[in-house]
Every structure is written in structure tokens, then in C-alpha cells.
Amino acid sequence: MPVFRVALDLPLHRLFDYVAPPTASRDDIGRRVRVPFGRGEKIGVVVDVADSGDWPLEQLKSAGDVLRDLPPLPADFFALCSFASTYYQAPFGEVVLQALPAGLKRCEPPTRRAVRPPVPGQPPVLPELTGEQAVAVAAVEPAAGFAAHLLHGVTGSGKTEVYLRLVERALAAGRQALLLVPEINLTPQLEERVRARFPQRTVVALHSELAEAARERNWRAAFAGDADIVLGTRLAIFTPLPRLGLIVIDEEHDASFKQQDGMRYSARDVAVVRARQAGVPVLLGSATPSLETWANAHGGRYGLLTLQERANRQATLPQIRILDTRRLPLQEGVSKVLVEGIRQRLERGEQSLVFLNRRGYAPVLACPSCGWVSRCQRCAANLVLHLADRRLRCHHCGFEHRVPKACPTCGNQDIHPYGRGTQRVEEWLQGEFPEARILRVDRDSVKSRKQWETMLERIHGGEAEILVGTQMLAKGHDFPKLTLVGVLGADSALYSADWRAPERLFAQLMQVAGRAGRAELKGEVVIQTQYPEHPLFASLVAHDYAGFAAGQLKEREQAGFPPYAFQAVLRAEAPQMADAIAFLKAAAALPLVAAHEQVMLYDPVPMRMARLASLERGQLLAESMSRPALQAFLPLWREAIEGIKAPAKLRWHLEVDPLEF
């Protein structure tokens, strides 16, 4: 009797054997199958049909129905999943099943509809390319096989137009195009632009905010080759595409491309591997590339394409002013210089943006008498005051509590909010500019795609003269009347213990600065800081990403940080920190560690956010100057760790190329 080797969505590094139906053949490889598991059923994927299994046939359960509503998953899909499983130390079954939409993993799938066909329309008039755009388009040839390119373009330089021209060439060759964006809220506007450019082509979106039925419908269209263009967030990188001809990663530097739970993978890096396996070009676009990508481009691994001028010939890069606030009076964190700039824009009928990457009313509520602070009961973090709905809320675990009328410790009724968030700044601006229409844009005011689209319509329609926003407004948006950007509270990242903090801050400030002056109107950016002499600000004023990147890479090389070293981190979480640290010490003391001299293990320590959702968290960093040496060590180490006896409530995982510590 033939045996099915089945991948199941389980945190186990093994496949499961089942007696195959009598009609089974190797044509069933890649199909979904119902199998008994425990007291119920699961949907698995057949990855092999063998003459015998690892166990005697009489000990194996029989597989159920083989689902034939779809063609088998192709070999290149399994090759990509195999890479991800091996590199990121994730169970193969978890990788395979994670890539499928939820509806395909149900034993009783819902009724399905077909994707709506494209609505015929007139092709739009294409904008004239700048010389730099034309060079970039010519450099990427979808029919020439694999090549990785970095498109480094200043904000407003027309990177999206380069993407669309390359998509057009891929479609003309009968291929499919995959475009990835980091944030769901960037998908609607890009989708609208793509549909307008290709009205006679089928365009589908894949992201987590889609309803289950819609996501499955779009996935099926992509898998069948009926969808010509696929727009998606990070998980879309695993979507099988039979005619794949081009991969584009927009805002490739964004940390949202890194999955932080389950299989912890980088969609950007997986995209490069997929492009190589498929023999197609991949284009990574950003105004502020990640330092890893920048190093690859300057090291010759990637081609480097640059756009140094804005696509609108009448638009110029904004003037960036660094405002020393050490001796300036501030009202709710806002200087008189910024207030006067906003007033001038109101008089001219232009828009202003006050950027503060901290939502809520205030980051903490405290008692001046006894020192009580609104701390989260489940995390090593403070509860943020949300005054509009009178709630204290943890932005890490979601815990909520009503705002107390008096101090819970001493009974003092004079408790105060300290610091400021977007709600507090919005309230102050409404008092300062009572005649202005002020719009706050953050995760509290925009919780769905419909709300986001409505918000964008109001901004473009001139229904808001002052915007108060977080990083939701920092990238990818084009507001022609926005001419002033004021940045509050940027200093906290300058001297962070996180060695990636300067890179993230520079990218954030450069991106938000790029919202100003994207049309004929000149833009100005005012960054308030108590550290005006910091070299990061000098690079910002000069719009000199290359100089900033060179300095950061030199520091990282001297310190032995990525991209000049390669890292993995073992994390453990338990109700007690002592249990987590003891487990990590046991992992560090395993005999095989001494045999891998090129891999260094640091001492186990608590994570920066040491307590999250009532669990204490520790970590153990593994580092090597050789990626092959680290990759050879990790699977052996993981297998040995699985043999450590740990407390029942302790959970652990390995993360390769971590971004957070």
C-alpha cells in the first residue's frame, strides 16, 4: 500500500505518514488531504507518496479524501517553503500551511465565488519619464532572468511609476507581477493606481484585512494564473504564481516585512530567494534603504539604480530646519516657530502636518503625591491615557482599565497626565487654531480600510488644514497642498540602547519630511530637538542618505554588528523569569556548543520588554562572522534544545536575523 507523507500545521519538525487511498499516485503530491489527527480531522498537504513509511502499515491511520478542487501545489512552491523552513528554523508543515488562506485549511470549506473580471476601460495617458526613471526602467529586464536591483529614489522621485512600467513589460511578455508593500493602509491607494493603469488586467490584493472568502478567492485567482497582478503584504510572497515574471518590494526597509510571530521570516529576503529560484528580476525600492540592502548594493550583489530628483519638475525637495528647543518655551511640546509656520499655511490655504509617533492622550498617568504610575498589570510598560473614551490602555498586550477618579494608592484626586500623544496635541491645536479643521490620523482614529479610505478622501478634498499623525502618514502618501511638516518628540531614539535606532529614526524622519512640497508648492520641515549637533540631523538637512549610511556601516563594522555579523536569538517566556533564564542557560551549556567554535553565545538576559502579557521573557543571542557556520549550528542546536526538560508553561522559539531584542 502506498503511504502519504503529509505536512500539517503543527510546531513539529516532522512529516506524518498515512496509508494512502488505493487510487493514490504521485500526481497527488501537492494536493490537500483530510487526515485523522487525535480525536478530530485536519487538512494537510501531501508532500510525497512512498512505497513504505517509517512505521509498519498496521500502525498507520488511513488518509481521508484527497481534495482535487485545485491543481497540485507546484515544485517551486515547495522549494521556497523548504528554504524558509531550513533558514528560519521553522517546521516545514507550518511554513506550507501558513502560506495557504484559511478557507483552504478548513475541513468543511465555505461556498466560493469567482474573482470579478476587470472592467474594460481606456488605457490612461502615461506620464513622461525623467531621464533617471528611463535609465532605471531600461536596467531591469523581466525576460533576462534573475537579477536583484535596489531602486534608491528620494521621496517623490517617481519610484511607483518605475514599478508600473516594469509591470507593463512583464505583462506584455505574458507573465505575472507580484508587488509587496509593508502596510495594509498603503495597499488601497496602490491598488487604485494599478487598476487605473491596467484597466483590462485582473488585479487582486492579498493582506490580512481581507475577509476570509475574499482572500481565498484572490489567492485562487493568483494560483490559477487568472490574476495578472498581485498586490500584497508580507505573506503574499509565498503565493504560488505559475507565470511569475517580476517581484517588486516597495519601502523595502520597513520593519513590517519581518514577521514577528509564528515563522519569523523576512519577506524581503525571501523575495530575493524566490526571484533567484524562479529566474526573474526583483526590485527593492526605498528612499531610505535598509543598511543591509545598501551594503549589498555597494558590494555588487545588487544593482544600484538612483533617482535623485523629484518626478514633478516643478517640485523640489523640502527645506529641513533643525530647531534647537533647549532654550525655547514649548506649549504641549510645540514651539512658537512651528505655531507661526502653521498660521502662515492657514492664511495661504495650505496644509500642515504635526508628526508625533505616539498615539493616545498621554503616555502615562501619575500621582505627584505618592509617585503612583499607571503601569500595565501584565507587561513591563505603562498604560497610555486615552482621554476620549476615558481608558488606560496598554499598547503592547491590549490590557485596558478605566481611568481612576483618584490615586489607587493614596487616594489623591489630583492625578495628572505626563507627556503627550496625538490626542493631547490635537486638543491643544484646536484651542490654538479654533477656526482650523484639524484631523488626527493614528491607529485609534483609523481602524479599518474603509475608515482609512474616508480619511484620505477628506485630506485630498481639502477638508483638513492641520493633520496630526503618527507613522501612518509618514510614507507613500502624496498630498499636493501639504507644505509644512513639524516633528515632535524625535529625540528619544537618538541615544537608545537599540543599535538599529538611528537607522530607524533617520528613515522615519526622511519619510515624513518627504510628504512636504511634493507639487508646485515649496515644502518646509521643522524638526524640534534638544540635540541639534547630532550628526544624524546634518545628514537630514543635506538629504544625504548615502553619507548617513556610510557612517552607520562604518560603526557597525567596527562593532561587529550586522551586516558584518550574523545573528540568531533563542527566546524563552514563562510565568517566572528564573525559569526562562534557567532554560536559556541550559541551552547555552549543551555539549555541541563547544564544538562550533565560529559561533559565540552571549549570556542569557531579560528582553528589553521583560514582561509581556503576564509572561517573563528572556533571550540568548548566538552570533557568528560566518553565515554558513551559523546555519550549520542552528538545526543541531534546535534539536538538542528540544530535549531539554522545561517547565510545562515555558515556551521558546528561535529567530534568525532578529530585528528586536
C-alpha positions in Angstrom: 0.0 0.0 0.0 1.4 3.5 -0.8 2.0 5.9 2.0 1.3 9.6 2.0 3.9 11.9 3.7 1.8 14.8 4.9 2.7 18.2 6.1 0.5 19.5 8.9 0.3 22.9 10.5 2.0 21.9 13.8 5.0 23.2 15.6 6.8 19.9 15.0 9.8 19.3 12.7 8.5 16.2 11.1 6.1 14.9 8.5 3.3 12.4 9.2 2.7 9.1 7.5 -0.8 7.9 6.5 -2.0 4.9 4.5 -2.9 6.4 1.1 -6.2 5.6 -0.7 -6.0 2.8 -3.3 -6.2 5.3 -6.1 -3.3 7.4 -4.9 -0.4 8.3 -7.2 2.4 10.7 -7.4 0.0 13.1 -9.1 -1.4 13.7 -5.6 1.8 15.4 -4.4 0.9 19.0 -3.7 -2.8 18.3 -3.0 -4.6 18.9 0.2 -5.9 15.8 2.0 -8.2 15.2 5.0 -6.4 13.1 7.7 -7.4 12.0 11.1 -5.4 13.6 13.9 -6.1 13.0 17.6 -9.8 12.9 18.0 -10.6 15.1 15.0 -9.5 15.8 11.5 -7.0 18.2 9.9 -6.2 19.4 6.5 -2.7 18.6 5.4 -0.7 18.7 2.2 0.8 15.6 0.5 4.5 16.2 0.0 5.5 12.7 -1.1 4.0 9.3 -2.0 6.2 6.5 -0.8 6.1 2.7 -1.0 6.5 2.4 2.7 6.7 4.7 5.8 8.7 4.9 8.9 6.2 2.7 10.8 4.5 -0.6 10.0 1.4 -0.2 7.9 -0.8 -1.6 10.6 0.2 1.2 12.9 -0.7 3.9 10.4 -4.1 5.6 10.1 -5.7 5.9 6.7 -5.9 9.2 4.9 -9.3 10.6 4.1 -10.4 12.3 0.9 -7.8 13.9 -1.4 -9.2 17.4 -2.3 -9.0 17.9 -6.0 -10.6 21.3 -6.3 -7.2 22.9 -7.1 -4.2 21.8 -9.1 -1.4 20.4 -7.0 0.9 22.9 -5.4 4.0 23.2 -7.6 7.5 22.1 -7.0 8.8 25.7 -6.8 6.4 26.5 -4.0 7.8 23.5 -2.0 11.3 24.7 -2.8 10.6 28.1 -1.4 8.9 26.6 1.7 11.9 24.3 2.1 14.3 27.2 2.1 12.2 29.2 4.6 11.9 26.2 6.9 15.7 25.5 6.8 16.9 29.0 7.1 14.4 30.3 9.7 14.3 27.0 11.7 10.6 26.7 11.3 8.6 23.4 10.9 8.1 22.6 7.2 4.4 21.9 7.7 3.9 25.2 9.5 5.5 27.0 6.6 3.5 25.2 3.9 0.1 25.6 5.6 0.8 29.2 6.7 1.1 30.1 3.1 -2.5 28.9 2.3 -5.6 31.0 3.0 -7.7 29.9 6.0 -10.5 28.7 3.8 -8.3 26.1 2.2 -7.4 24.7 5.6 -11.0 24.0 6.7 -12.3 20.5 6.6 -15.7 22.0 5.5 -14.8 24.8 3.1 -17.3 27.6 2.5 -19.1 28.3 -0.8 -16.8 30.2 -3.1 -17.2 32.9 -5.7 -15.1 33.8 -8.7 -12.9 36.9 -8.8 -14.7 39.8 -10.5 -13.4 40.2 -14.1 -11.7 43.5 -14.9 -13.9 46.4 -16.1 -12.8 47.4 -19.6 -11.6 51.0 -19.8 -9.4 53.3 -21.8 -5.7 53.0 -21.0 -4.5 56.2 -19.3 -2.1 58.7 -20.8 1.3 57.8 -19.4 3.4 60.5 -17.8 6.7 61.3 -19.4 9.6 59.6 -17.7 12.5 61.6 -16.3 15.9 60.6 -17.6 16.7 58.8 -14.3 13.4 56.9 -14.5 14.1 55.8 -18.0 17.5 54.5 -17.1 16.0 52.6 -14.2 13.3 51.0 -16.3 15.8 50.0 -19.0 18.1 48.4 -16.4 15.6 45.8 -15.3 14.7 43.3 -18.0 12.0 40.9 -16.9 13.0 38.4 -19.7 16.7 38.4 -18.8 16.5 36.1 -15.8 17.3 36.7 -12.2 18.8 40.0 -11.1 18.3 41.9 -7.8 18.2 45.7 -8.0 17.9 48.5 -5.4 16.0 51.5 -6.6 17.1 54.3 -4.3 15.0 57.3 -5.0 14.3 60.4 -3.0 10.7 60.9 -1.8 8.5 62.0 -4.7 11.0 60.8 -7.3 8.5 58.6 -9.1 9.5 55.1 -7.9 5.9 53.9 -8.3 6.0 54.9 -12.0 9.1 52.8 -12.5 7.3 49.9 -10.9 4.3 50.3 -13.2 6.5 50.5 -16.3 8.2 47.3 -15.3 4.9 45.6 -14.6 3.7 46.6 -18.0 6.8 45.0 -19.6 6.2 41.8 -17.6 2.6 41.6 -18.6 3.4 42.2 -22.2 5.6 39.1 -22.0 2.7 37.1 -20.7 4.0 37.0 -17.1 2.5 37.8 -13.7 3.8 40.6 -11.4 4.0 40.5 -7.6 4.1 43.8 -5.7 4.6 43.8 -2.0 4.0 46.8 0.4 4.8 46.9 4.1 1.5 48.3 5.4 -2.1 47.4 4.7 -3.1 51.0 4.6 -0.7 51.5 1.6 -2.5 48.8 -0.3 -5.8 50.6 -1.3 -4.1 53.6 -2.9 -1.6 51.5 -4.8 -4.3 49.1 -5.8 -6.4 52.0 -7.1 -3.4 53.3 -9.1 -2.6 49.9 -10.5 -6.2 49.2 -11.6 -6.4 52.6 -13.3 -3.1 51.9 -15.2 -4.2 48.4 -16.2 -8.0 48.5 -16.6 -8.1 45.4 -18.8 -6.0 43.3 -16.5 -7.1 41.3 -13.4 -5.6 42.7 -10.2 -6.0 41.1 -6.8 -4.9 42.0 -3.3 -3.7 39.7 -0.5 -3.5 41.0 3.0 -4.8 40.2 6.5 -7.6 42.8 6.5 -9.4 41.0 3.7 -12.4 38.8 4.6 -11.6 35.1 4.6 -13.7 34.4 1.5 -12.1 37.4 -0.4 -8.6 36.4 0.5 -9.2 32.8 -0.7 -10.8 34.0 -3.9 -7.9 36.2 -4.7 -5.4 33.5 -3.8 -7.1 31.0 -6.1 -7.0 33.5 -9.0 -3.3 34.1 -8.4 -2.5 30.4 -8.2 -4.6 29.6 -11.3 -2.8 32.3 -13.3 -6.0 34.2 -13.8 -4.7 37.2 -11.9 -2.1 39.2 -13.7 -1.0 41.5 -10.9 -0.9 40.5 -7.2 -0.6 43.3 -4.5 0.0 42.2 -1.0 1.8 42.4 2.3 4.5 40.1 3.5 2.6 36.7 3.5 1.8 37.2 -0.2 5.5 36.3 -1.0 4.6 32.6 -0.7 1.6 32.8 -3.1 2.1 30.3 -6.0 2.2 32.1 -9.3 2.5 29.9 -12.4 3.6 32.8 -14.7 5.7 34.9 -12.3 7.9 37.4 -14.1 8.6 40.2 -11.7 8.8 40.9 -8.0 8.7 44.4 -6.6 9.3 45.3 -2.9 8.1 48.8 -2.1 9.6 50.5 1.0 11.9 47.6 1.4 13.5 49.0 4.6 10.2 48.8 6.5 10.3 46.5 9.6 6.7 45.3 8.8 8.3 43.0 6.2 9.6 40.9 9.2 7.1 38.5 10.7 7.3 38.7 14.5 5.3 35.5 15.5 4.9 32.0 14.1 7.5 31.5 11.5 9.7 34.6 11.9 10.8 35.4 8.4 11.8 38.5 6.4 9.5 38.8 3.3 12.1 41.0 1.6 14.9 38.4 1.9 12.5 35.5 1.0 11.6 37.6 -2.1 15.2 37.7 -3.3 15.5 33.9 -2.8 12.2 33.3 -4.7 13.3 35.5 -7.6 16.6 33.6 -7.8 14.8 30.2 -7.8 12.3 31.4 -10.4 14.8 33.2 -12.6 13.1 36.5 -12.5 14.2 40.0 -11.5 13.4 41.5 -8.1 13.4 45.3 -7.5 13.7 46.7 -4.0 12.6 50.3 -3.7 13.1 52.9 -1.0 14.2 56.4 -0.2 15.9 55.1 2.9 17.1 51.6 2.2 18.0 49.2 5.0 21.7 49.2 5.7 21.8 45.5 4.8 20.4 46.2 1.3 22.6 49.3 0.9 25.7 47.2 1.7 24.6 44.5 -0.8 24.2 47.2 -3.5 27.6 48.7 -2.8 29.1 45.3 -2.5 28.0 44.3 -6.0 25.4 41.7 -5.0 22.6 44.0 -6.1 22.4 46.5 -8.9 22.0 50.2 -7.7 19.6 52.5 -9.5 19.2 56.0 -8.3 16.5 58.7 -8.6 17.9 62.0 -7.2 15.3 64.4 -8.4 11.5 64.6 -7.9 9.4 63.4 -10.8 7.4 66.6 -10.8 9.8 69.0 -12.4 8.2 71.9 -10.6 8.6 70.2 -7.2 11.8 70.5 -5.1 13.0 68.7 -2.0 11.7 70.4 1.1 13.9 72.6 3.2 14.7 70.9 6.5 15.2 73.1 9.6 16.6 71.8 12.9 15.2 73.8 15.7 17.1 73.8 19.0 14.5 73.7 21.7 16.8 73.7 24.7 16.1 77.4 25.4 12.8 77.8 23.7 9.4 77.8 25.5 7.2 75.0 24.4 3.4 74.6 24.7 2.4 71.0 24.7 5.7 70.3 23.0 5.1 72.8 20.2 7.4 75.8 19.6 6.3 79.3 18.6 8.2 78.8 15.4 6.1 75.8 14.4 2.9 77.6 15.5 3.7 80.6 13.3 4.5 78.3 10.4 1.1 76.6 10.7 -0.6 80.0 10.9 1.1 81.1 7.7 -0.1 77.9 5.9 -3.7 78.5 7.1 -3.6 82.0 5.6 -2.3 80.7 2.3 -4.9 77.8 2.2 -2.2 75.1 2.5 -1.9 72.1 4.8 0.4 71.3 7.7 1.3 68.1 9.4 2.3 67.8 13.0 4.1 64.4 13.4 4.3 62.7 16.7 4.8 58.9 16.7 2.9 58.4 20.0 -0.9 57.8 19.9 -3.2 58.4 22.9 -3.5 61.5 25.1 -0.5 61.0 27.3 2.0 58.1 27.7 1.4 57.9 31.5 -1.0 58.9 34.3 0.7 59.5 37.6 0.2 60.8 41.2 2.5 63.6 42.3 1.9 62.9 45.9 3.0 59.2 46.3 4.6 58.5 42.9 2.0 56.0 41.7 2.2 55.4 37.9 -0.3 53.8 35.6 1.6 50.6 34.9 0.2 47.6 33.0 -0.5 44.7 35.2 0.7 42.2 32.6 3.6 44.0 30.9 6.8 45.9 31.8 5.2 49.0 30.3 3.0 51.9 31.3 -0.7 52.2 30.5 -1.4 55.0 28.0 -4.1 57.5 28.8 -6.8 57.7 26.1 -8.9 60.6 27.3 -11.6 60.5 24.6 -13.0 57.2 25.9 -11.5 57.6 29.4 -9.5 54.4 29.3 -6.0 53.4 30.2 -4.7 51.1 27.5 -1.5 49.0 27.0 -0.2 49.3 23.5 1.7 46.0 23.9 -0.8 43.5 25.2 -4.1 45.3 24.8 -5.0 45.4 28.5 -7.5 48.1 29.4 -8.7 49.8 32.6 -11.0 52.7 33.3 -9.3 56.0 34.3 -9.4 56.1 38.2 -11.0 59.2 39.8 -8.3 59.2 42.4 -4.9 57.6 43.0 -5.4 53.9 43.8 -2.5 54.1 46.3 -3.1 57.2 48.4 -6.5 58.5 47.3 -5.2 61.8 46.0 -7.7 63.1 43.4 -5.1 65.4 41.8 -3.6 62.9 39.4 -2.0 64.2 36.2 -1.2 63.0 32.7 2.5 63.3 31.9 4.0 63.6 28.4 1.9 63.9 25.3 0.4 61.8 22.5 -1.5 62.7 19.3 -4.8 63.2 21.2 -3.3 65.8 23.5 -1.6 67.7 20.7 -4.8 67.7 18.7 -6.7 69.1 21.7 -4.2 71.9 22.1 -4.1 72.8 18.4 -7.9 73.0 18.4 -7.6 75.6 21.2 -4.8 77.5 19.4 -6.5 77.4 16.0 -10.2 77.3 16.7 -11.1 78.2 13.1 -9.0 75.4 11.5 -10.2 72.0 10.5 -7.9 69.5 12.3 -7.7 65.8 11.5 -6.0 63.2 13.7 -4.6 60.1 11.9 -3.5 57.2 14.1 -4.5 53.7 15.0 -7.2 55.0 17.2 -8.9 57.1 14.6 -8.3 54.7 11.7 -9.1 51.0 12.4 -10.3 49.7 9.1 -9.7 50.0 5.4 -12.9 51.9 4.9 -12.0 54.4 7.6 -8.6 54.9 6.0 -10.1 55.5 2.5 -12.5 58.0 4.0 -9.7 59.8 5.8 -7.6 60.0 2.6 -10.6 61.4 0.7 -11.1 64.1 3.4 -7.4 65.1 3.2 -7.3 65.2 -0.6 -10.6 67.0 -0.6 -9.3 69.9 1.5 -11.4 69.0 4.5 -8.4 69.2 6.8 -6.0 72.1 7.2 -3.9 70.7 10.0 -3.1 67.0 10.3 -1.9 65.4 13.5 -0.5 62.0 12.8 1.8 59.1 13.5 3.9 57.0 11.1 0.7 56.0 9.3 1.2 59.3 7.4 5.0 59.0 7.1 5.3 57.2 3.9 3.7 56.5 0.5 1.2 59.4 0.5 1.0 62.3 -1.8 -0.8 65.4 -0.5 -0.3 68.3 -3.0 -1.3 71.0 -0.6 0.8 69.8 2.3 3.8 72.2 2.6 4.8 72.2 6.3 5.8 69.2 8.4 6.6 69.7 12.1 8.2 66.8 14.0 7.8 66.5 17.8 9.4 64.0 20.2 12.1 62.6 17.9 14.9 62.7 20.5 14.0 59.6 22.4 15.5 57.4 19.7 18.9 59.2 19.4 20.6 57.5 22.3 18.6 54.3 22.5 20.2 51.0 23.6 19.0 49.6 20.3 21.8 49.9 17.8 19.3 50.0 15.0 17.5 53.1 16.4 19.5 55.7 14.4 18.7 53.9 11.2 15.0 53.7 12.0 14.8 57.3 13.1 16.6 58.6 10.0 14.2 56.6 7.8 11.2 57.8 9.7 12.2 61.5 9.6 13.2 61.3 5.9 10.0 59.7 5.0 7.8 62.1 6.9 9.8 65.0 5.6 9.1 63.7 2.1 5.4 64.5 2.5 6.1 68.2 2.2 6.2 70.1 -1.1 5.5 67.2 -3.5 3.8 69.5 -6.0 4.5 73.1 -7.2 4.3 74.5 -3.7 7.6 74.6 -1.8 7.9 72.4 1.3 9.4 73.1 4.7 10.2 70.7 7.6 10.8 71.8 11.2 12.4 69.2 13.4 12.4 70.1 17.1 15.3 68.7 19.1 17.4 69.2 22.2 20.4 67.6 20.3 20.8 69.8 17.2 24.5 68.9 16.9 23.8 65.2 16.4 25.3 64.1 13.0 22.0 62.4 12.0 20.4 65.8 11.7 23.2 67.2 9.5 22.6 64.3 7.0 18.9 65.0 7.1 19.3 68.7 6.3 21.5 67.8 3.3 19.1 65.0 2.2 22.3 62.9 2.3 21.2 59.3 2.9 24.5 58.0 1.4 26.6 59.9 3.9 24.5 58.8 6.8 24.6 55.1 5.6 28.4 55.2 5.2 28.8 56.4 8.8 26.4 53.9 10.2 28.0 51.0 8.3 31.5 52.0 9.5 30.3 52.0 13.1 28.6 48.6 12.6 31.7 47.1 11.0 33.8 48.3 14.0 31.3 46.9 16.5 30.8 43.6 14.6 27.1 44.2 14.1 25.0 43.1 11.0 25.5 43.1 8.1 29.1 42.3 9.1 27.9 39.5 11.5 25.0 37.1 11.5 22.7 36.6 14.4 20.0 34.3 15.8 18.3 34.7 19.1 16.7 32.0 21.4 13.9 33.4 23.4 12.0 31.8 26.3 8.9 33.0 28.1 7.5 31.7 31.3 5.4 32.9 34.3 8.7 33.3 36.2 11.9 34.9 34.9 14.0 32.5 36.8 12.6 29.6 34.8 13.2 31.4 31.4 16.8 32.2 32.3 17.5 28.7 33.6 16.2 27.2 30.4 18.4 29.6 28.3 21.5 28.7 30.5 20.8 25.0 29.8 20.7 25.7 26.1 24.0 27.6 26.3 25.6 24.7 28.2 24.7 22.0 25.7 27.8 19.9 24.7 27.5 20.7 21.0 28.0 24.4 21.6 31.7 23.9 22.3 32.2 22.1 19.0 31.1 25.1 17.0 34.0 27.5 17.6 32.8 30.0 15.0 29.6 30.6 16.8 29.6 32.7 20.0 26.8 32.6 22.6 26.3 35.6 24.9 24.9 35.4 28.4 21.1 34.9 28.8 19.5 38.2 29.7 15.9 39.6 30.1 14.4 41.1 27.0 14.1 44.9 26.8 10.3 44.4 27.2 10.9 41.9 30.0 7.3 41.2 30.8 4.6 40.9 28.2 1.0 39.6 28.6 1.8 38.2 32.1 4.9 36.3 30.9 8.5 37.0 31.8 10.8 36.9 28.7 14.5 36.2 28.4 16.8 35.8 25.4 20.1 34.2 24.4 22.0 35.7 21.4 24.0 33.5 19.1 26.4 35.3 16.7 28.9 34.4 14.0 31.0 36.2 11.5 30.1 33.3 9.0 26.5 32.8 7.9 27.2 29.1 6.8 28.7 28.4 10.2 25.7 29.8 12.0 23.3 27.9 9.7 25.2 24.7 10.3 24.9 25.2 14.0 21.3 26.2 14.4 19.5 23.0 13.4 21.7 20.9 15.6 21.2 23.3 18.5 17.5 23.4 17.9 17.3 19.6 18.0 19.3 19.5 21.2 17.2 22.2 22.8 14.0 20.1 22.1 15.5 17.5 24.5 15.8 20.0 27.5 13.3 19.3 30.2 11.5 22.6 30.8 8.5 23.7 32.9 5.1 23.0 31.4 4.2 26.6 30.9 7.5 27.6 29.3 7.5 28.4 25.6 10.6 29.1 23.4 11.4 29.9 19.8 14.4 30.6 17.6 14.5 33.7 15.5 17.1 34.2 12.7 18.2 37.7 11.7 16.3 39.3 14.6 15.3 43.0 14.4 14.0 43.3 18.0 15.8 42.4 21.3 
